[in-house]
Every structure is written in C-alpha cells, then in structure tokens.
Amino acid sequence: QVRLVESGGGLVQPGGSLRLSCKTSRNILDLHMSWYRQAPGKQRELVATDDDGGKEVYADAVKGRFTISRDVAKNMFFLQMDDVKSEDTAVYYCNSRLLLSSKTNWGQGTQVTVSS
C-alpha cells in the first residue's frame, strides 16, 4: 500500500498559476505517477502521467499549460498549472502505480477552483 497525500489546491484566478504536490510514502523511483481530475458531474479523467514507457503524456486540454515533475530526494510529485482556465476547476487526484505491477493507489484529492 502506497500512501499519497496531495496539497496545494485552492482558489486561483483565470490566467493564474498553481502548483499541486503529492507526497508518496514509498520511494518514488518504484512508482509510475499520474494526476487525474474530476469535475462536478463528470467522470474522473487523466491530466498527465509519466506512466507511458517513461514518457510524459498530457491530456489535450492541458497540453502546453501544465507540467509534471518529481523531486526524487523528497519522494514528491508535482503538477505545475499555468494559464489556468475555469474549465480546470475540479478535484485533482494523485495516482501511483507500482513498477511491473497493476497495483495502484489514490490520494484523497485536492480542490482547485478557477474563478475571478
């Protein structure tokens, strides 16, 4: 079991920036990491992942605006959100998948609200 704790959500104005963080309880080098989001009344969707043969993959809706990264020393995973839009409003979830395994874990989610 991998425990994931997200932080960094909040209220941000359109065009602004926000950085979400995800702290893992396991060595992050053992994990593939992803960010998902779920807007009210919608299904959870993939935002970005590095779980594609080591490549970073971004949803079309966020490509060029969001960036994922890791701090290996601190076992942390980030989502840098720039030029945010109202449609980015959602609960954002951190997800991990153990290498060479189908075992996945989810964080509790962090709310991001984009509004003026």
N, C-alpha and C positions, 0 to 999 in steps of 0.2 A: 504494500500500500504506500503510495506517494502522497504526501500532504502538500497541497498547493494553496498559497494564501495571496490573493490579489490585493492591490491597493492602488491609489492614485486617481480613482474616479471622482467625478464632481460635476459642477456646472461650468460650462465654458461657452463663450460667445462664438457665433459663426465666424469662421476665418481664424480662430484662435488655435492654440496647441495644448496638448495634454499628454502626459506620459504615464502609462499604466505599468505597474510592476507585478511580478509573480515570483514569490519565493518558494523554492522547492525544498522538501525535506530530504531529498536524495541527491547524490552527485548528479548535476545536470548533464554531465557528459554521458550518463547512462540513459538519457531520455531524448526522445523527439518532442518538440514543443510546438504548441499552436495556440492561437487566440481565436475564440468564437464570440459571437454576439447574438442576442435575442431581443428584438424589439417587441413592444406590446402587440399581441395578436398575430405575431409572426413566428415562424419556425426558427430554431437556432441555426445559424449559418457560419461557415468558416470565414474568418477575416484574413488570417495569414498563418503560415506554417513553415517550419523547416524540416518537415517530415515527408519530403519528396525526393528521396535519394540524395539528401544533403542539400538540395536546392531550396531556396526560399520561394514560396508561392503566395501570391496575394490575390484576394478577390478583386474582380474588375472594378468594383465600386470604390475601392480604397487605393488602387494602384497609383503610385506617384505621390501619395499623400501620407500613407502610413509606412512605418518601418519597424521590423522586428530586430532584436539584438539580444545578446547574452552577456552576463558577467559571470564567467566561469568560477572565479575565485569566491564569489558570494552566492553561487547557485541561484542566480536570478535571471529572469526572462522579462523582456520589456516590449512594450508596444508604444512607439512614438507616433502620436496622432497630430498631424499638421493640417492646416486649412480645413478644419472640421466643418461639417455641414449638419443641418438639422436632421437629416436622414441617418446620421451616425448615432443618434440617440438610441441607447439600448443598454442592456446589462451585458457586460463583457466578461467572458469566462476564459480562464487559463486551462489548458488541457495538456496532459503529458501522456506519452506512450513509451513504455519501456522498450529499449532496443531489442530486436529479434523476438518480439513478443506482441501479442494483441492486447496486453493489459493496459488499460487507460485509466486516468484519474482526472477529476474535475475540481476546480476551485469553487468557492462559494459565490463568486461573481462580484462585480463592482459596477455601480450605476454610472453611466456617462449621459449627461443631458446637455444638448447643444441648443441654446436659446439666447435670444437677446433680451 
